[in-house]
Amino acid sequence: MTAAAPEEAGLIGVRGMEAAVTGIGVVAPGGVGTERWWAAVLRGENAIGPVTRFDASGYPASLAGEVTGFVDEDHVASLLLPQTDRVTRLSLAAAAEALDHAGLDPARLPDYAVGVVTANGTGGFEFGQRELQALWSKGSRHVGAYQSFAWFYAANSGQISIRHGLRGPSGVIVSEQAGGLDAVAQARRQLRKGIRAVVTGGVDSALCPWGWTAQLADGGLSTGDDPDRAYLPFDAEASGHVPGEGGALLVLEDGDAARGRGATVHGTIAGCAATFDPAPGTGAPRLRAAAELALADAGIAPGEVDVVFADAAGERNADRAEAEALAALFGAYGVPVTAPKSMTGRLSAGGSALDLAAALLALRDQVIPPTTGTARAADDCPVDLVTGGPRPAVLRTALVLARGRGGFNAATVVRAAR
């Protein structure tokens, strides 16, 4: 059998190519759709509130960032509804918007030209809970066949691939909050191997009793009942984070190929890096190392970074550690820092992907979105935290940081389109 020539297989890139973002799709607390969500962010609208997807009154924590106004039937074919979890439906909606935004029709490209690499930290928790309840209360005959895959972390990538006919290299990354950045890094590697385009990013949803219990077990949830004060990144009164659902998916393409077809490039993924923390008590966290490696990968110095989208754990020790890492890299108060996730909660793998979308839009509009809730950073967190409202700025380069449970660190450098 004769191998196809690279151009016949849809392989056009080379190592060192530009990883261009041509499409953005967002399904998040605050807005379904990129521009609706972004407008809410710039208005500083807090999308955190009491949980409505189940009765959380008997739990220590009762606030979440929920995606409201999302009608499943508007985004997912009726045939798919019985075999998909909410997280997959959110992912399908984000992917459809991203591909439409990119103006990319995979059917017009060669087979195997477009892949899918998504991140997911929880899997289909709500679907799994429902099937387990059926098993416990009714017996094994009442567990549906779709349980075999609907709960799985890779279900999002698989269903996106099937819906859009994306037969190129695909996969899933599981590294919790860092996952969205790690997935984009993997997608960029696929572009460097010659793949034409990749749908990538992260979406998560685990707002059900089973998922809630799992998140409570980690010990990091805020138990506050005031939506405006429960999640306070870098604040002296920070006492944990509020969880949420949703995220963002991007279309990454070879920059020359994207411009060649007349696509709009919204920014480029210039640098990526990941590190892993040592076992607790055996060494320092390695978030700073991830940032340094990402800057080196992008070929830029710290002084060229115009804004940092922080991980913003909302927990005193973790916030202090991130602030110290930023001060060591940029100097105390050396670069504007923001955490728009203060309006949505932490979305697991969807959170860092949503921050990437925010960074791209900030570079487009030349404005830094605010951190809400926190009025000023604590004295032991020497960061120039953007609060009170959007801050106009000249922006060319953004650094996005993320940390996942278990020691994952990731950093991505985003550059404005040239």
C-alpha positions as CSV (number, residue, x, y, z in Angstrom):
1,M,0.0,0.0,0.0
2,T,1.5,3.4,-1.0
3,A,1.4,6.1,1.6
4,A,-0.4,9.3,0.8
5,A,1.7,12.4,0.1
6,P,1.5,14.8,3.1
7,E,-0.8,17.3,1.2
8,E,-3.1,14.4,0.2
9,A,-3.5,13.4,3.8
10,G,-4.2,17.0,4.9
11,L,-0.7,17.3,6.6
12,I,0.8,20.7,5.8
13,G,2.7,22.0,8.9
14,V,6.3,21.8,9.9
15,R,8.1,22.1,13.2
16,G,8.3,25.8,14.2
17,M,5.0,26.7,12.5
18,E,2.7,29.3,14.0
19,A,-0.2,27.9,16.0
20,A,-3.0,30.3,15.2
21,V,-6.4,30.5,17.0
22,T,-9.1,31.0,14.4
23,G,-12.2,30.0,16.3
24,I,-13.5,30.4,19.9
25,G,-16.5,28.7,21.4
26,V,-17.7,29.4,25.0
27,V,-20.3,27.9,27.2
28,A,-19.8,29.3,30.6
29,P,-21.5,30.8,33.7
30,G,-22.4,34.3,32.6
31,G,-23.2,33.5,28.9
32,V,-23.7,30.8,26.3
33,G,-21.7,32.1,23.3
34,T,-18.4,33.9,23.3
35,E,-19.5,37.5,22.8
36,R,-22.4,37.2,25.3
37,W,-20.0,35.8,28.0
38,W,-17.3,38.3,27.2
39,A,-19.7,41.3,27.5
40,A,-20.8,40.0,30.9
41,V,-17.2,39.6,32.0
42,L,-16.4,43.2,31.1
43,R,-19.4,44.4,33.0
44,G,-18.1,42.5,36.0
45,E,-21.3,40.4,36.3
46,N,-21.0,37.7,39.0
47,A,-22.5,34.4,37.7
48,I,-22.0,32.6,41.0
49,G,-25.1,31.8,43.0
50,P,-27.0,29.1,44.9
51,V,-26.9,25.7,43.3
52,T,-30.1,25.0,41.4
53,R,-29.3,21.8,39.6
54,F,-29.9,19.8,42.8
55,D,-30.8,20.5,46.4
56,A,-27.5,21.5,48.0
57,S,-29.1,22.8,51.2
58,G,-27.8,19.8,53.3
59,Y,-24.2,20.3,52.2
60,P,-21.5,22.5,53.7
61,A,-21.1,24.4,50.4
62,S,-24.1,25.6,48.4
63,L,-22.8,28.0,45.8
64,A,-21.7,27.3,42.2
65,G,-21.2,28.9,38.8
66,E,-23.9,27.4,36.7
67,V,-24.4,27.7,32.9
68,T,-27.9,29.1,32.7
69,G,-30.1,29.5,29.7
70,F,-28.7,26.4,28.0
71,V,-31.4,24.3,26.4
72,D,-30.0,20.9,25.5
73,E,-32.4,20.3,22.6
74,D,-31.2,23.5,20.9
75,H,-27.6,22.2,20.7
76,V,-27.8,18.4,20.6
77,A,-29.8,16.1,18.3
78,S,-32.6,14.2,20.1
79,L,-30.9,10.9,19.2
80,L,-27.9,11.9,21.3
81,L,-29.8,13.1,24.4
82,P,-30.2,9.6,26.0
83,Q,-26.5,8.8,25.5
84,T,-24.7,12.0,26.6
85,D,-23.9,13.7,29.9
86,R,-24.5,17.4,30.3
87,V,-20.7,18.0,30.0
88,T,-20.7,16.4,26.5
89,R,-23.7,18.6,25.5
90,L,-21.9,21.7,26.6
91,S,-18.8,20.6,24.7
92,L,-20.8,20.0,21.5
93,A,-22.2,23.5,21.7
94,A,-18.7,25.0,22.3
95,A,-17.2,23.0,19.5
96,A,-19.9,24.0,17.0
97,E,-19.5,27.7,17.8
98,A,-15.7,27.5,17.5
99,L,-15.8,25.8,14.1
100,D,-18.4,28.3,12.9
101,H,-16.4,31.2,14.2
102,A,-13.3,29.8,12.4
103,G,-15.3,29.4,9.2
104,L,-13.8,26.0,9.0
105,D,-15.8,23.2,7.2
106,P,-14.0,19.9,7.9
107,A,-16.0,18.2,5.1
108,R,-14.1,20.4,2.6
109,L,-10.8,19.2,3.9
110,P,-9.0,15.8,3.3
111,D,-9.7,12.9,5.6
112,Y,-7.6,12.9,8.8
113,A,-6.8,16.7,8.4
114,V,-8.6,17.8,11.6
115,G,-8.3,16.3,15.1
116,V,-9.8,16.9,18.5
117,V,-7.9,17.1,21.8
118,T,-10.0,18.1,24.8
119,A,-9.4,18.1,28.5
120,N,-11.9,16.9,31.2
121,G,-11.3,16.5,34.9
122,T,-14.4,14.8,36.0
123,G,-16.1,12.8,33.2
124,G,-19.8,12.5,32.9
125,F,-20.6,12.6,36.6
126,E,-24.3,13.3,36.4
127,F,-24.9,10.5,33.9
128,G,-22.9,8.1,36.0
129,Q,-24.8,9.0,39.1
130,R,-28.1,8.4,37.4
131,E,-27.0,4.9,36.2
132,L,-25.6,4.0,39.6
133,Q,-28.8,5.0,41.2
134,A,-30.7,2.7,38.8
135,L,-28.3,-0.1,39.7
136,W,-28.7,0.3,43.4
137,S,-32.4,0.8,43.5
138,K,-33.6,-1.4,40.6
139,G,-30.9,-3.8,39.6
140,S,-28.4,-4.3,36.8
141,R,-31.1,-4.8,34.1
142,H,-32.0,-1.1,34.5
143,V,-28.5,0.2,33.7
144,G,-28.3,1.4,30.1
145,A,-25.7,0.4,27.6
146,Y,-24.6,4.1,27.2
147,Q,-23.1,4.0,30.7
148,S,-20.2,2.1,29.1
149,F,-18.9,5.3,27.5
150,A,-21.1,8.4,28.5
151,W,-19.2,8.8,31.8
152,F,-15.8,8.6,30.3
153,Y,-13.4,11.5,30.1
154,A,-12.9,11.0,26.3
155,A,-16.6,11.1,25.5
156,N,-16.4,14.8,24.7
157,S,-13.6,14.3,22.1
158,G,-15.4,11.3,20.7
159,Q,-18.8,12.9,20.2
160,I,-17.2,16.1,18.7
161,S,-15.3,13.9,16.3
162,I,-18.4,12.0,15.3
163,R,-20.6,15.0,14.9
164,H,-18.1,17.0,12.7
165,G,-16.3,14.1,11.0
166,L,-13.0,14.9,12.5
167,R,-10.8,11.8,11.9
168,G,-7.4,13.3,12.6
169,P,-5.3,12.6,15.7
170,S,-7.5,13.0,18.8
171,G,-7.3,12.4,22.5
172,V,-8.2,13.6,26.0
173,I,-6.1,15.2,28.8
174,V,-6.9,14.6,32.4
175,S,-5.0,17.1,34.6
176,E,-7.9,18.9,36.4
177,Q,-7.6,22.7,36.2
178,A,-4.4,22.6,34.2
179,G,-6.1,20.4,31.6
180,G,-7.3,23.1,29.3
181,L,-3.8,24.4,28.8
182,D,-2.3,21.0,28.5
183,A,-4.8,20.1,25.8
184,V,-3.9,23.2,23.8
185,A,-0.2,22.2,24.1
186,Q,-1.0,18.8,22.8
187,A,-2.9,20.3,19.9
188,R,0.0,22.5,19.0
189,R,2.2,19.4,18.9
190,Q,-0.2,17.8,16.5
191,L,0.0,20.9,14.3
192,R,3.8,20.7,14.3
193,K,3.5,17.1,13.1
194,G,1.6,18.3,10.1
195,I,-2.1,18.2,11.1
196,R,-4.2,20.9,9.4
197,A,-6.3,21.9,12.4
198,V,-7.3,20.8,15.9
199,V,-10.4,21.5,18.0
200,T,-9.0,21.9,21.5
201,G,-9.6,23.2,25.0
202,G,-11.6,22.0,28.0
203,V,-15.2,21.7,29.4
204,D,-16.3,20.3,32.7
205,S,-19.6,19.8,34.6
206,A,-20.1,17.9,37.9
207,L,-22.9,19.8,39.5
208,C,-24.8,16.8,40.9
209,P,-24.7,15.2,44.4
210,W,-22.1,12.6,43.5
211,G,-19.8,15.2,41.9
212,W,-20.5,17.7,44.7
213,T,-19.5,15.1,47.3
214,A,-16.3,14.4,45.4
215,Q,-15.4,18.1,45.3
216,L,-16.1,18.5,49.0
217,A,-13.8,15.7,49.8
218,D,-10.9,17.7,48.5
219,G,-11.4,20.3,51.3
220,G,-10.9,23.3,49.0
221,L,-14.5,24.5,48.6
222,S,-15.7,27.8,50.1
223,T,-18.5,27.3,52.6
224,G,-19.6,31.0,52.4
225,D,-23.2,31.8,51.5
226,D,-22.6,35.2,50.0
227,P,-22.1,34.9,46.2
228,D,-20.1,38.1,46.1
229,R,-17.7,37.1,48.9
230,A,-17.4,33.3,48.8
231,Y,-14.6,33.2,46.3
232,L,-11.9,35.9,46.8
233,P,-8.7,35.2,44.9
234,F,-5.6,36.8,46.6
235,D,-7.8,38.4,49.3
236,A,-6.8,38.3,52.9
237,E,-10.1,36.7,53.7
238,A,-9.9,34.0,51.0
239,S,-11.3,30.7,52.3
240,G,-11.6,28.4,49.3
241,H,-13.0,28.4,45.8
242,V,-16.5,28.0,44.3
243,P,-16.8,25.3,41.7
244,G,-18.5,25.8,38.4
245,E,-19.3,24.2,35.0
246,G,-18.5,25.0,31.4
247,G,-15.4,26.1,29.6
248,A,-14.2,27.0,26.1
249,L,-13.0,25.2,23.0
250,L,-10.7,26.7,20.3
251,V,-9.8,26.0,16.8
252,L,-6.0,25.9,16.3
253,E,-4.6,26.0,12.8
254,D,-1.3,26.4,11.0
255,G,-1.1,30.1,10.7
256,D,0.0,30.3,7.0
257,A,-2.7,27.9,6.0
258,A,-5.3,29.8,8.0
259,R,-4.4,33.1,6.3
260,G,-4.2,31.4,3.0
261,R,-7.9,30.5,3.2
262,G,-8.8,34.0,4.4
263,A,-9.4,33.1,8.0
264,T,-9.2,35.7,10.8
265,V,-6.4,34.9,13.2
266,H,-7.4,35.9,16.8
267,G,-4.0,35.3,18.3
268,T,-1.3,32.7,18.5
269,I,-0.2,30.1,21.0
270,A,3.4,31.1,21.3
271,G,4.6,29.1,24.2
272,C,3.5,26.1,26.4
273,A,4.9,24.3,29.3
274,A,3.9,22.0,32.1
275,T,5.6,20.9,35.4
276,F,4.7,18.7,38.3
277,D,5.0,19.5,41.9
278,P,7.0,17.2,44.2
279,A,5.3,15.2,46.9
280,P,4.0,17.5,49.7
281,G,6.7,18.5,52.1
282,T,9.6,17.4,49.8
283,G,10.1,20.5,47.7
284,A,8.7,23.8,46.5
285,P,5.8,24.1,44.0
286,R,6.9,24.4,40.4
287,L,4.4,26.9,39.0
288,R,7.2,29.5,38.5
289,A,9.2,26.9,36.5
290,A,6.2,26.3,34.2
291,A,5.9,30.0,33.6
292,E,9.6,30.3,32.9
293,L,9.6,27.4,30.5
294,A,6.6,28.7,28.6
295,L,8.3,32.1,28.2
296,A,11.4,30.4,27.0
297,D,9.4,28.3,24.5
298,A,7.9,31.5,23.2
299,G,11.3,33.1,23.0
300,I,10.4,36.1,25.1
301,A,11.6,37.7,28.3
302,P,9.4,38.4,31.4
303,G,9.3,42.1,30.6
304,E,7.4,41.4,27.4
305,V,4.4,40.0,29.2
306,D,1.6,42.6,29.4
307,V,-0.9,40.7,31.6
308,V,-1.1,37.5,33.6
309,F,-4.3,35.5,33.9
310,A,-3.7,33.8,37.2
311,D,-4.7,30.4,38.5
312,A,-6.3,32.2,41.5
313,A,-7.0,29.3,43.9
314,G,-8.8,31.4,46.4
315,E,-7.0,29.7,49.3
316,R,-4.5,31.6,51.3
317,N,-1.5,29.4,51.0
318,A,-2.0,28.7,47.4
319,D,-2.6,32.3,46.5
320,R,0.5,33.3,48.4
321,A,2.6,30.8,46.6
322,E,1.3,32.0,43.2
323,A,1.9,35.6,44.2
324,E,5.5,34.8,45.3
325,A,6.1,33.0,42.0
326,L,4.9,36.0,40.0
327,A,6.9,38.5,42.1
328,A,10.0,36.3,41.6
329,L,9.5,36.3,37.8
330,F,8.2,39.9,37.2
331,G,9.0,41.8,40.4
332,A,6.6,42.8,43.1
333,Y,3.5,44.4,41.4
334,G,5.5,44.1,38.2
335,V,2.7,43.1,35.8
336,P,-1.1,43.4,35.8
337,V,-2.7,40.3,37.1
338,T,-6.4,39.3,36.7
339,A,-8.7,36.4,37.6
340,P,-12.0,36.6,35.7
341,K,-12.8,33.2,37.0
342,S,-13.9,35.0,40.1
343,M,-17.2,35.6,38.3
344,T,-17.7,31.9,37.2
345,G,-16.0,29.8,39.9
346,R,-13.3,27.3,39.1
347,L,-14.4,25.1,36.2
348,S,-11.8,22.3,36.5
349,A,-10.4,21.7,33.0
350,G,-12.8,24.2,31.6
351,G,-11.3,27.0,33.7
352,S,-7.9,27.4,32.1
353,A,-9.4,27.0,28.6
354,L,-11.9,29.8,29.5
355,D,-8.9,31.9,30.6
356,L,-7.3,31.3,27.2
357,A,-10.4,32.6,25.6
358,A,-10.4,35.6,27.9
359,A,-6.7,36.3,27.1
360,L,-7.4,36.2,23.3
361,L,-10.4,38.6,23.7
362,A,-8.4,40.9,26.0
363,L,-5.6,41.2,23.3
364,R,-8.3,41.8,20.7
365,D,-10.0,44.6,22.6
366,Q,-7.0,46.0,24.4
367,V,-8.6,45.7,27.8
368,I,-7.9,43.6,30.9
369,P,-11.0,42.1,32.5
370,P,-11.4,42.6,36.2
371,T,-11.2,40.3,39.2
372,T,-14.5,40.7,41.2
373,G,-15.2,40.1,44.9
374,T,-11.6,40.9,45.9
375,A,-11.2,44.7,46.5
376,R,-7.5,44.6,46.9
377,A,-4.8,41.9,47.1
378,A,-3.6,40.9,50.5
379,D,-0.3,42.4,51.7
380,D,1.5,39.1,51.4
381,C,0.3,38.8,47.8
382,P,2.4,41.5,46.0
383,V,0.5,41.4,42.7
384,D,-1.0,44.3,40.7
385,L,-4.5,42.8,40.8
386,V,-7.0,44.4,38.4
387,T,-10.2,45.1,40.4
388,G,-13.1,47.4,40.3
389,G,-13.6,47.3,36.5
390,P,-11.9,46.6,33.2
391,R,-8.5,48.3,32.7
392,P,-7.6,49.6,29.2
393,A,-4.0,48.7,28.3
394,V,-1.7,48.2,25.4
395,L,-1.6,44.4,25.2
396,R,0.5,42.2,22.9
397,T,1.4,39.2,25.1
398,A,-0.6,37.4,27.9
399,L,0.6,34.6,30.2
400,V,-2.1,32.2,31.4
401,L,-1.4,30.0,34.4
402,A,-3.2,27.0,35.9
403,R,-2.7,24.5,38.7
404,G,-4.6,21.2,39.0
405,R,-5.2,19.0,42.0
406,G,-2.4,16.5,42.5
407,G,0.5,18.8,41.5
408,F,-0.2,19.7,37.9
409,N,1.1,23.1,36.7
410,A,0.7,24.6,33.2
411,A,1.5,27.9,31.5
412,T,0.7,29.2,28.1
413,V,1.9,32.3,26.3
414,V,-0.7,34.0,24.0
415,R,0.4,36.6,21.5
416,A,-1.8,39.1,19.6
417,A,-2.3,38.4,15.9
418,R,0.3,40.1,13.7
